[in-house]
């Protein structure tokens, strides 16, 4: 039966529209769009094509974003088709109760532009509830003395449906003593009364079992039954009688609990126990708002009443005497409405953002005012508080639209606090307010603004390429991309092809960079037009001019224009009359400077003059004038070296050489030019000597290198060089005393010439000869012995052989005695001196001569010139001693000065003089 009912409900669904629609592009519909559907439609069922009924095409749906705005989500709109769909259960009895018309009203919201459409869906009742009795069985006591025609009110049944689907009639099972009458209350509800048809006789039948059936007229009709057990009691002649069959009373909803509603009165003509009456509610389990005193019949309120929930109560009271006879009456209580509900303001379809470019009259939100009171207590007046650029328009009863009423500017007011106050027409009136915050959305309506009207930039010339020369800044009060500013160069007075080779600008920071070094002499200034552009759509921009001035630096020396200079910087001669008076203008030096300002302010100075007092030079004019008359002793030919200096920091200068000849005619000038040469220039002579000395030193160095290489190649081919030593004897350097960091390999032989090339020996030493070497501390060490193996342990040093510090070789700049010189401080002189030491040692090996060769010269002056004397040579002779030889390595300087060698003592005399081979 359920499936059949569902199919029948789907078949009964019929959308109902108004017989006419407003034009397609009408801003809002003046009437509601109405649909009528049965209740309990399945979720997802189609109510109607709302988009089509509103005049929207399917293509418009994505942009119009049609949706439903309601307190409870009973319906939704399909985004693909625009159909109105059921989204939750539609139970008419739960939503509307016993209302004859159950309509759900809501708003359909469409965007772009924003608009609201009123929609009403009426729910039709279906027979989905059967009548129900409060009790499925109850007992009724009737005295056997009851007369025919006596009526007994039975408990009614309840049906939640309305109309023909609600309870319509009662039926009683067939019997001979009772019949049934259907009665109706003032609210339209029906209840049964059972009528006694014939007298009862308790002795014949003590009880009767009857069936009461409640029926509705739905399709199919539904019913329910209750069992009635009638007990026949002994004679009780008179039943209780109420003073009224129906009691009616009105009660305001604001009464306090415990307030007396009314008192019912019932009498019984019997006496004794049969006349004692007790009162009770016929359906006591369903009555929760009232209390009945069973003895007095007084009805009082148990709880507060609410007109908005229940407007009328219908109570059935029973009066029972002591004999069990019952009488019934109906009490109808009407609840009167009072202004006890404050109106409520509900915002619906409130957007997240309202764009600041919204036109006046644009729909913003939908307002609903709800007041549960009725009549004038439920009539509400709505007002917008505060000076805001909005207003409210009445859309329908208790429905308002919030629209714009002025220009919106997000930069001035990023948000508005909207307060709506609703006041009803009750006495006294009640009111309430509701506030919402509307945030204003940004549009790109503000162009960037530069911090300056124009920019003037000073840049000194010769700036490094890539350096920043200026920075521009612009602000935009918009938000996001609308306020993000980028910078560009859009115009310049430079050539467009070469603009980017001069300057560029960083689009994000606005920093202007120089791409090249500027030259004040070529480019004094240039003009740029910069643009600040935001990222809005469409983009807005602002322009500003920037003038770049290239400042001068002193980077150009003065240039002499007159007199015309020769390639050597000198000018041709100028002739001065011999009888020239003081102040006579001889000539004028003319010079220019490409710089500007102080950097080009020239001054003239005399650097050199043959006769300083003979001429004067104008400081700023460059005029050369005679300072005095020419004397007899003055030379007829004069030379002036003039410097032209600018005023920069540091100053730059140029020079010019002037040749002046005192003569009265050209014939006198010619002999002067041929016979009397110009006096030599001391500075040029000094430069000549320096060049000659440098060339001489270079030649000597090359000769020493060639000699050293030739000697090494010569002796490296001799196989006898390995006869003395199996390995070279290396004297380790000692740096502690300041000696030079050089190692010397030395070898001695018995007879023959000693070679120091490669520092190896050619002949074997005699068995009795040893070569001793003194270290920097004066200790003696044997270097080699032919009779002993090279692996023989070295003899301990002789600690008695010492030399003073003055006799030891010193470092560059050290003093070895009174007449010792300084050690050369370059590699060339050092190698030369090493070669001279070796050559002098070879001469000392001859038996006929000593190492002197000349006082204080070690024989060096004859070979290498007078500039190389003993004072330049550290005396290495004191470190080499050959036992058994008559040759003595003496300190020539010490003998010349009549001084004993420094550090000599008795131990040295004991050893005797040794001849160095």
Helices and strands as residue ranges (DSSP letters): H 2-12, E 33-38, E 46-49, H 50-54, G 58-60, H 61-64, E 67-69, E 75-77, E 83-86, H 92-96, E 102-110, E 115-124, E 132-133, E 137-143, E 151-153, E 157-158, G 163-165, E 167-172, E 178-184, E 190-196, E 207-216, E 223-233, E 241-242, E 246-252, E 260-263, E 266-267, G 272-275, E 278-281, G 284-286, E 290-292, E 298-301, E 312-320, E 326-336, E 344-348, E 353-355, E 363-370, G 375-378, E 380-385, E 390-396, E 399-404, E 415-424, E 431-441, E 449-450, E 454-460, E 468-471, E 474-475, G 480-483, E 485-492, H 499-502, E 503-505, E 511-514, E 525-534, E 541-551, E 559-562, E 570-576, E 585-588, E 590-592, G 597-600, E 603-609, E 615-617, E 623-626, E 637-645, E 653-662, H 666-675, H 682-716, G 719-722, E 730-731, E 744-745, G 757-759, E 771-774, E 780-782, G 805-807, H 827-844, H 860-864, G 870-872, G 877-879, E 880-882, H 892-896, H 906-911
